[in-house]
């Protein structure tokens, strides 16, 4: 009888120890690698086919960790001990476009069906560049379709303005930040995050989930890049504000 109850008793004790630690609140910004953290068991994983962190490992962590989902992020900016990854806005949009356009081949497709209207709109654009040009050109014949897709697409809709509203809100959460990482430097920044948390063996984090299947790499010319950065000026203002805080925690 004792042998049967032993794992439950040990598990209950381990959870009490873990729950007594300060919480590291990881903000899940879409298309920045957050699902990788979630599925590794730092948050609550949805799949059971991945190696996850064990309770016996988490006992020795400095923090109790939680991943705050997309829709809850805007109301969580005042939480203590915030951590997040960010990504260049254009690269986020590109990743979001291909991921949602190829939703049928996603491992999440059987869990969350894509809206038929969204699938129809994605069908009107062969590449990310096609969508981007239609979105930014009011004279383009598919401009309205591009605008609708920006509004209805799951990740295309959830831009930095959705998560943070404006750069003033970023300034307000400055004192609560303990980590800022960049998807463009994911491996190195993930090591920094592991050090902050106290993770010794990062093996569960080596498997990347939820990545976009990019059929064609967009090649935006320098002049176009400047134009698009101007078009998404508010996005870049918020992004650069957060990026500027990264050095404070290096």
DAVENHU-V380532 format. One line per field, one symbol per residue. ss: DSSP state (H for helix, E for strand, L for the rest). phi: phi as a letter, one per 30 degrees, with the letter a starting at -180 (. if undefined). burial: 1 if it has 24 or more other C-alpha atoms within 12 Angstrom, else 0. Layout:
BEGIN
ss->???
phi->???
burial->???
END
This chain:
BEGIN
ss->LHHHHHHHHHHHHHHHHHHLLLEEEEELLLLLLHHHHHHLLLLLLLLLLLLLLLHHHHLLLLLEEEEELHHHHHHLLLLLLEEEEELLHHHHHHHHHHHHHLHHHLLLLLLLLLLHHHHHHHLLLLLHHHHHHHHHLLLLLLHHHHHHHHHHLHHHHLLHHHHHLLHHHHHHLHHHEEEEEEHHHHHHHHHHHHHHHLLLLLHHHLLLLLLLLLLLLLLLLHHHHHHHHHHLHHHHHHHHHHHHHHHHHL
phi->.ddddeedddddddddddddddccccdddeibjddeddddjdccdcccccdbdcedddecddbdcbcddeddeeccdcddhcbacbaeedddddddeddddceecddcedcbddddddddddddbdbededddddccddddcdddddddddcdeddddcddddciadddddddedcdcabcbddbedddddddddddjdcccedcdccciddcddbddccdeddeddddddcedddddedddddddddcd
burial->0000000000000000010000111111111111111111111000000001101011101111111111001101101011111111111111111111111000000000010001101110101111111111000001001111110111111111111101101110110111111110010011111101101001011000111110000100000000011001001111111110110000
END
